[in-house]
């Protein structure tokens, strides 16, 4: 499973936390009131908000847990790849 979700479950054992393989499905589940909230990197949410009708969602805040994320980008999303590449290059190595 996702280490971030495992850490959250450890901190909040009384909360039922499940993982979803698709960020889009997670966001849509919130809009359709199937779940109360979704957890995702801000950059992912911003990307999906540009291309899908997610205007009914807003960012509530940051999670105070450090986590390493890997981001995979489909080959046909070259613009997203280029933006992410520039962002990653600008991040200091420390």
C-alpha contacts under 8 A as a table, 3 or more apart, distances in Angstrom:
res1	aa1	res2	aa2	distance
1	X	5	X	7.59
1	X	6	X	7.29
1	X	19	X	7.70
2	X	5	X	5.35
2	X	6	X	6.30
2	X	19	X	7.48
3	X	6	X	4.92
3	X	7	X	6.13
3	X	67	X	7.58
4	X	7	X	5.16
4	X	8	X	6.25
4	X	65	X	7.49
4	X	67	X	6.21
5	X	8	X	5.02
5	X	9	X	6.06
5	X	17	X	7.15
5	X	18	X	7.74
5	X	19	X	7.33
6	X	9	X	5.09
6	X	10	X	6.21
7	X	10	X	5.05
7	X	11	X	6.28
7	X	65	X	7.84
8	X	11	X	5.08
8	X	12	X	5.95
9	X	12	X	5.03
9	X	13	X	5.15
9	X	15	X	7.05
9	X	16	X	7.77
9	X	17	X	6.59
10	X	13	X	5.54
12	X	15	X	5.70
13	X	16	X	7.64
20	X	23	X	7.06
20	X	25	X	7.44
20	X	26	X	6.35
22	X	25	X	5.21
22	X	26	X	6.31
23	X	26	X	4.99
23	X	27	X	6.23
23	X	40	X	7.24
23	X	44	X	7.90
24	X	27	X	5.14
24	X	28	X	6.11
24	X	48	X	6.97
25	X	28	X	4.99
25	X	29	X	5.92
26	X	29	X	5.10
26	X	30	X	6.47
26	X	38	X	5.84
27	X	30	X	5.25
27	X	31	X	6.46
27	X	37	X	7.95
27	X	38	X	6.24
27	X	54	X	7.40
27	X	57	X	7.89
28	X	31	X	4.99
28	X	32	X	6.05
28	X	54	X	7.65
29	X	32	X	5.00
29	X	33	X	6.04
29	X	34	X	5.02
29	X	35	X	5.81
30	X	33	X	5.03
30	X	34	X	5.97
30	X	35	X	5.13
30	X	36	X	5.81
30	X	37	X	5.64
30	X	38	X	6.77
30	X	57	X	7.97
31	X	34	X	7.74
31	X	54	X	7.67
31	X	56	X	6.68
31	X	57	X	7.09
32	X	35	X	7.88
33	X	36	X	6.58
35	X	38	X	7.74
40	X	44	X	6.57
40	X	45	X	6.53
41	X	44	X	5.37
41	X	45	X	6.52
42	X	45	X	5.11
42	X	46	X	6.09
43	X	46	X	5.12
43	X	47	X	6.15
44	X	47	X	5.10
44	X	48	X	6.26
45	X	48	X	5.25
45	X	49	X	5.97
46	X	49	X	5.07
46	X	50	X	6.44
47	X	50	X	5.40
47	X	51	X	6.97
48	X	51	X	5.36
48	X	52	X	5.82
48	X	54	X	7.67
49	X	52	X	5.44
49	X	53	X	6.59
49	X	54	X	5.30
49	X	55	X	7.10
50	X	53	X	7.96
53	X	56	X	7.93
54	X	57	X	5.72
55	X	58	X	7.61
73	X	77	X	6.52
73	X	80	X	7.34
73	X	81	X	6.19
74	X	77	X	5.45
74	X	78	X	7.68
75	X	78	X	6.07
77	X	80	X	5.53
77	X	81	X	6.42
78	X	81	X	4.95
78	X	82	X	6.16
79	X	82	X	5.15
79	X	83	X	6.27
80	X	83	X	5.12
80	X	84	X	6.10
81	X	84	X	5.21
81	X	85	X	5.97
82	X	85	X	5.05
82	X	86	X	6.25
83	X	86	X	5.27
83	X	87	X	6.29
84	X	87	X	5.00
84	X	88	X	6.07
85	X	88	X	5.18
85	X	89	X	6.13
86	X	89	X	5.13
86	X	90	X	6.30
87	X	90	X	5.21
87	X	91	X	6.59
88	X	91	X	5.31
89	X	92	X	7.83
